[in-house]
Amino acid sequence: MATAVARHPAMLRDSPNVATREPIYDAAVIGAGIVGLAAAVALARDGYRIALVERSPPERHRGALGFDLRSVALAPGSVDFLRALGGIDDADLAPIEAMHVWEYDGSASLRFTGDGAIAFVAENSALTTRLWEVAADCLDTVPRISVTGLAETPDGVFVAGPDICARLVIGADGADSIVRKLAHASQRVEPSYRGGGQRAVATVARAAKPHDDVAFQRFGRSGPVALLPLRNHSHDTVSVIWSTSEADAQHVQRLGDEAFRTALCKETEGVLGDFLAVDQRLSFPVHQALAADFNPNPRTLVIGDAARTLHPLAGQGVNLGIEDVRALVGNATRADLGAPGRWRGFARERRTRSKLMMASMRALLAAYCGPHAGNPWMRLTRNAAVRFIDAAAGVKAQLVREAMGLGPMAFSRGMRGGVAPPRSETGRGLT
């Protein structure tokens, strides 16, 4: 008899003989975002039979200024991995040659550079649509179907909705993961540093000055705002991610285009001059959350945003998800992917890595936007720390290497053993 791990076992009653279903897939990947697609394609390329389930297949989006409103900053290690899968067209990548970071209440600032690009900006829908095309050629895609339940069989998991059976289920279905919920994996959501919570406002803007392939991030009183360079012939268009309080985000959302351009110029202290045009704005909640277990059942894993959600201030969410995929592939062998105990080490290592990254984000938010951020001693401490890091070339270089996915923290044992650490052309001579 099947052991139901779904919250609503009744959902499985219409699927006859669940207990006797034999796995026809080595793994079923739920969710076709960047991380889910990368996991499905990477495993399929290694010879596994994979099903990819997604209720809303990716579509290419372009706003009024010709770009997707949502972009991601990719570390060189992530770019190398996605390029090897055929999931990136270099023409879609905008290099970040340097990053300038400063705050609202101090004179110190940081500037990170390298011999080449320290990161790349890609439009979210450009990546997902390209990866979906690659996936369609090497695995079974199950579009426009929602997962409604999971039930264990003697040697696999029956996935209700698409009605398939797999030896392993991989939940890569985002922060509101149905796989995580069906597997009864609890999630700890960190409280906001501002009582009403935070939201991010994302858009695309065209500036009076060229960005020169430099990314800018300014910490304001209620959150950071980032300007990420986008690729066009005039080098004047940026992706904007403005994190602020719930109340301020609602106010910003209601502004007309001209008022928004003025507010954005003020918030970024005119670093790119006036903003000449702005696209429509979208808004989403900002928080940090961590699943209690990345391997909640022997044959179930959660990765990417289904496993943890990071504040977007460092742009590390997708990169940490790609690390998950590389570790997943490195730990996979030709034996049963869902064998009991197979993924416990993977889950521990990835959760530890996530906790370290979340702690870093938490410390930055507390220092710049927390309840004591305006304290004179806190301000002096912040500025002294920034000056020290900016002057200490070795420390700054190591921080950049970690952010690029090239440092030792980025690699689990499985990644070292199964997938070689990326050798990026842009990872040398960091200053």
C-alpha positions in Angstrom: 0.0 0.0 0.0 1.3 3.5 -0.9 2.4 5.8 1.8 1.0 9.2 1.0 3.2 12.2 1.7 0.7 14.7 0.3 -1.3 17.0 2.6 -4.5 15.8 0.8 -4.2 12.1 0.1 -7.7 12.2 -1.4 -6.2 13.8 -4.4 -4.6 10.5 -5.2 -7.8 8.4 -5.2 -8.5 8.9 -8.9 -5.1 7.5 -9.8 -5.5 3.7 -9.8 -2.9 1.3 -8.5 -0.6 4.0 -7.2 1.3 1.4 -5.1 2.1 -0.8 -8.1 3.3 2.0 -10.4 6.8 1.4 -11.5 9.1 4.5 -12.1 9.4 5.3 -15.7 11.6 8.3 -15.0 14.8 8.6 -13.0 13.7 12.0 -11.9 10.8 14.4 -12.2 11.8 18.0 -12.0 8.9 20.3 -10.9 9.3 23.9 -12.0 10.8 25.4 -15.2 12.5 28.5 -13.9 16.2 28.9 -14.5 17.2 26.5 -11.8 14.7 23.8 -12.6 15.5 23.9 -16.3 19.2 23.7 -15.6 18.7 20.7 -13.3 16.5 18.9 -15.8 18.8 19.5 -18.8 22.0 18.7 -16.8 20.6 15.4 -15.6 19.3 14.5 -19.0 22.6 15.2 -20.6 24.2 12.8 -18.2 21.9 10.0 -19.5 19.0 10.1 -17.0 15.4 9.9 -18.2 13.9 13.1 -17.0 10.4 14.6 -16.9 10.0 18.3 -16.5 6.6 19.5 -15.2 5.6 23.2 -15.5 2.2 24.7 -15.3 3.2 27.8 -17.2 5.9 27.2 -19.9 8.3 30.1 -20.3 7.6 32.9 -22.8 9.8 35.7 -24.0 8.8 39.1 -22.5 9.9 42.5 -23.6 8.7 45.8 -22.2 8.4 49.2 -23.9 12.1 49.7 -23.8 12.8 46.4 -25.4 13.9 44.4 -22.3 12.3 42.0 -19.8 11.4 43.8 -16.6 13.1 41.0 -14.6 16.8 40.4 -15.0 19.3 38.3 -13.1 23.0 38.9 -12.2 24.9 35.7 -13.0 28.3 34.8 -11.6 30.9 33.7 -14.2 30.7 30.2 -12.7 27.0 30.1 -13.4 27.5 31.4 -16.9 30.1 28.7 -17.6 27.7 26.0 -16.4 24.7 27.3 -18.4 26.8 27.8 -21.5 27.9 24.2 -21.3 24.2 23.2 -21.3 23.5 25.4 -24.4 21.3 27.6 -22.3 22.9 30.9 -22.9 23.5 33.0 -26.0 26.4 35.3 -25.3 24.6 38.1 -27.2 22.0 38.1 -24.4 24.7 38.8 -21.7 25.6 42.2 -20.5 29.0 42.2 -18.7 29.6 43.9 -15.3 33.2 45.1 -15.4 33.0 46.9 -12.1 30.6 47.4 -9.2 30.3 50.6 -7.1 28.6 50.4 -3.7 27.9 53.3 -1.3 25.4 54.5 1.2 23.1 57.4 2.2 25.0 58.4 5.3 28.7 58.1 4.9 31.7 59.1 2.8 33.2 55.6 2.3 32.4 53.5 -0.8 33.5 50.2 -2.4 34.5 49.6 -6.0 35.0 46.0 -7.2 36.8 45.3 -10.4 38.7 42.5 -12.2 40.7 41.8 -15.3 37.4 41.0 -17.0 33.7 40.8 -16.2 33.0 40.1 -12.6 29.4 39.1 -13.4 26.9 39.2 -16.2 23.3 40.4 -16.5 20.7 38.4 -18.4 17.0 38.9 -18.9 15.1 36.2 -17.1 12.8 35.2 -19.9 15.6 35.1 -22.4 17.3 32.4 -20.3 14.2 30.4 -19.5 12.9 30.3 -23.1 16.3 29.2 -24.4 16.7 26.5 -21.8 13.1 25.3 -22.5 14.0 24.8 -26.1 17.1 22.8 -25.1 15.0 20.8 -22.7 12.5 19.9 -25.4 15.2 18.2 -27.3 16.6 16.0 -24.6 13.8 15.2 -22.1 10.1 14.9 -21.7 8.4 18.2 -20.9 4.9 18.2 -19.3 3.5 21.7 -19.8 0.4 23.3 -18.4 -0.1 20.7 -15.7 -0.1 21.4 -11.9 1.2 18.9 -9.3 -1.7 18.0 -6.9 -0.2 15.3 -4.8 2.8 13.0 -4.1 2.6 9.4 -3.0 5.5 7.0 -2.3 5.6 3.7 -4.1 7.9 0.8 -3.3 10.7 2.2 -5.5 9.6 5.7 -6.5 7.2 8.6 -6.1 3.9 8.9 -7.9 3.3 12.5 -9.0 -0.4 13.3 -9.2 -1.5 15.8 -11.8 0.8 14.7 -14.6 0.3 11.2 -13.2 3.9 10.0 -13.7 6.2 8.0 -11.5 9.8 8.8 -10.8 12.6 7.5 -8.6 13.3 11.0 -7.4 11.2 14.2 -7.3 13.1 17.5 -7.5 11.1 20.6 -6.4 12.4 23.7 -8.2 9.1 25.4 -8.2 9.9 28.7 -6.5 9.4 30.3 -3.1 5.8 29.1 -2.9 6.9 25.6 -3.7 4.0 23.1 -3.8 6.6 20.2 -3.6 7.9 21.6 -0.4 4.4 21.9 1.0 3.3 18.4 -0.1 6.5 17.0 1.5 5.6 18.7 4.8 8.9 20.6 4.8 8.5 23.5 7.1 10.0 26.9 6.3 11.4 29.6 8.5 10.8 33.1 7.3 13.1 35.8 8.7 11.4 38.9 10.2 11.8 42.1 8.3 14.1 44.8 9.7 11.3 47.3 9.0 8.1 46.4 10.9 5.9 46.5 7.8 8.1 44.3 5.7 9.9 45.0 2.4 9.0 44.9 -1.3 11.1 45.3 -4.4 10.1 47.4 -7.3 11.7 46.3 -10.6 11.8 48.1 -13.9 14.0 49.1 -16.8 15.2 52.7 -17.2 17.2 54.7 -19.8 19.7 57.1 -18.3 21.3 60.3 -19.6 24.8 59.0 -18.9 26.3 55.7 -20.2 26.7 53.0 -17.5 30.1 51.9 -19.0 29.4 48.3 -17.9 29.4 49.3 -14.2 26.7 48.2 -11.7 25.7 50.6 -9.0 24.2 49.8 -5.6 23.3 52.4 -3.0 22.0 51.5 0.4 19.1 53.9 1.3 17.4 54.3 4.7 14.8 51.6 4.0 16.7 49.4 1.6 19.1 49.2 -1.3 18.6 50.2 -4.9 20.6 48.6 -7.7 21.2 49.6 -11.3 22.4 46.7 -13.4 23.8 47.4 -16.9 21.8 46.0 -19.9 23.2 45.4 -23.3 22.4 47.9 -26.0 24.4 49.9 -28.5 24.3 53.1 -26.4 25.1 51.6 -23.0 22.4 53.8 -21.4 19.8 51.3 -20.2 19.8 49.6 -16.8 17.7 47.1 -14.9 16.4 48.6 -11.7 15.8 46.7 -8.5 14.6 49.0 -5.7 14.0 47.4 -2.3 12.2 49.5 0.2 9.5 49.4 2.9 6.0 48.2 2.0 4.6 51.7 2.3 7.4 53.3 0.2 7.0 50.6 -2.4 3.3 51.3 -2.7 4.0 55.0 -3.1 6.7 54.4 -5.7 4.3 52.1 -7.6 1.7 54.8 -7.8 4.0 57.5 -9.2 3.7 58.6 -12.8 6.6 58.0 -15.1 8.1 61.5 -14.7 7.8 61.5 -10.9 9.3 58.0 -10.7 12.3 59.1 -12.9 12.9 62.0 -10.5 12.6 59.8 -7.4 15.0 57.2 -8.9 17.5 59.9 -9.8 17.4 61.3 -6.2 17.6 57.8 -4.6 20.7 57.0 -6.7 22.2 60.5 -6.2 22.3 61.2 -9.9 25.1 58.6 -10.5 23.8 58.2 -14.1 22.3 61.6 -14.4 18.7 62.1 -15.2 16.5 59.1 -16.2 15.1 59.9 -19.6 12.6 57.0 -19.9 11.2 54.3 -17.7 9.2 51.1 -18.3 6.2 49.9 -16.3 7.0 48.8 -12.8 6.3 45.4 -11.1 6.6 44.7 -7.4 7.2 41.6 -5.4 7.7 40.8 -1.6 11.2 40.6 -0.3 12.2 38.3 2.5 14.6 35.6 3.4 13.3 32.0 4.1 14.9 28.6 4.6 13.4 25.2 4.3 13.9 23.0 7.4 15.2 20.2 5.2 16.3 20.1 1.6 15.7 16.4 1.5 12.4 16.1 3.4 11.6 12.6 2.1 14.1 10.0 0.9 13.0 10.5 -2.7 12.2 14.2 -2.6 14.6 17.2 -2.9 14.0 20.9 -3.0 16.5 23.3 -4.6 16.7 26.9 -5.7 14.0 29.3 -4.3 12.0 26.2 -3.2 14.8 25.5 -0.7 15.8 29.1 0.3 14.9 32.6 -0.6 17.5 35.4 -0.4 17.2 39.1 -0.3 18.0 40.4 -3.8 20.6 42.9 -2.6 23.6 40.8 -3.7 21.9 39.0 -6.6 22.9 35.6 -5.3 19.6 33.7 -5.4 19.9 32.3 -8.9 23.6 31.7 -8.4 23.0 29.7 -5.3 20.4 27.7 -7.2 22.9 26.9 -10.0 25.3 25.8 -7.3 22.5 23.4 -6.1 22.3 22.0 -9.6 26.0 21.5 -10.0 26.2 19.8 -6.6 23.2 17.6 -7.6 24.8 16.5 -10.8 28.1 15.9 -8.9 26.4 13.6 -6.4 24.3 11.7 -9.0 25.5 8.2 -10.0 24.0 5.5 -12.2 22.4 3.8 -9.2 18.9 4.6 -8.1 18.7 8.3 -7.8 16.1 8.0 -5.0 17.9 5.4 -2.9 17.4 5.9 0.8 20.1 8.1 2.4 21.5 9.1 -1.0 20.9 12.8 -0.6 21.4 13.5 3.1 24.9 14.8 2.7 23.9 17.0 -0.2 21.0 18.4 1.8 23.2 19.2 4.8 25.9 20.9 2.7 23.5 23.0 0.6 21.6 24.1 3.7 24.8 25.1 5.5 25.9 27.0 2.4 22.5 28.7 2.4 22.7 29.6 6.0 26.1 31.3 5.6 24.8 33.3 2.6 21.6 34.3 4.5 23.7 35.4 7.5 25.8 37.6 5.3 22.6 39.3 3.8 21.2 39.6 7.3 24.3 41.4 8.6 24.3 43.8 5.7 20.6 44.6 6.1 21.0 45.1 9.8 24.0 47.4 9.3 22.4 49.6 6.7 18.7 49.3 7.2 18.2 47.9 10.7 16.7 49.8 13.7 20.1 51.0 14.8 21.5 51.9 11.4 21.2 55.6 12.1 23.2 55.4 15.3 26.4 57.5 15.0 28.6 54.6 16.3 27.0 52.2 13.8 27.7 54.7 11.0 31.3 55.1 12.1 31.7 51.3 12.3 30.2 50.8 8.8 32.4 53.4 7.2 35.5 52.1 8.9 34.8 48.6 7.7 34.1 49.7 4.2 37.4 51.7 4.1 39.3 48.7 5.4 37.8 46.3 2.8 38.3 48.8 0.0 42.0 49.2 1.0 42.6 45.5 1.6 43.1 44.2 -1.9 43.3 40.5 -0.8 40.1 40.7 1.2 38.2 42.5 -1.5 39.5 40.0 -4.1 38.3 37.0 -2.1 34.8 38.6 -1.6 34.6 39.1 -5.4 35.7 35.5 -6.0 33.0 34.2 -3.7 30.4 36.3 -5.4 31.6 35.1 -8.8 31.1 31.5 -7.7 34.9 30.8 -7.9 35.7 30.7 -4.1 36.0 27.7 -1.9 32.7 28.3 -0.2 30.9 27.8 -3.5 31.9 24.1 -3.8 30.6 21.2 -2.0 32.4 17.8 -2.0 30.0 16.6 -4.7 30.8 19.5 -6.9 34.5 19.0 -6.6 34.1 15.3 -7.2 31.6 15.2 -10.0 31.6 18.6 -11.7 34.9 20.5 -12.0 34.9 24.0 -10.5 34.4 26.5 -13.4 37.5 28.0 -15.0 36.4 31.4 -16.0 38.3 33.8 -18.3 37.1 36.6 -16.0 38.2 35.1 -12.7 41.9 36.3 -12.5 43.6 39.4 -11.3 40.8 40.7 -9.1 41.3 43.9 -7.3 
